[in-house]
Amino acid sequence: METVIGFNRNNKTMIIKINGKEENIEESVNTLEKLIKSMNDKIPKLFAIEKNGKIIYKENYQTESINNNDEIEIVMFCGGG
């Protein structure tokens, strides 16, 4: 499969990094809200998202776009004592 500047010619996908790992995602997964829904079984209930070094507030997930080559960090909260 040939990749050109992060876009896969055979499918309508883009490449982003999620927690440091390159992932191919469908172009239709173009907001943080859609990304979270697509990863529902892999994300804990309490988490924060950083996109390209900037923390994104939960109320902005629906409108915060995802673009080719974005770097997404999903951080979970853990309790302890």
Secondary structure, DSSP 8 states (H G I E B T S, - for coil): --EETTEETTTTEEEEEETTEEEEEETT--BHHHHHHHTGGGS-SSEEEEETTEEE-GGGTTT-B--TT-EEEEEE-----
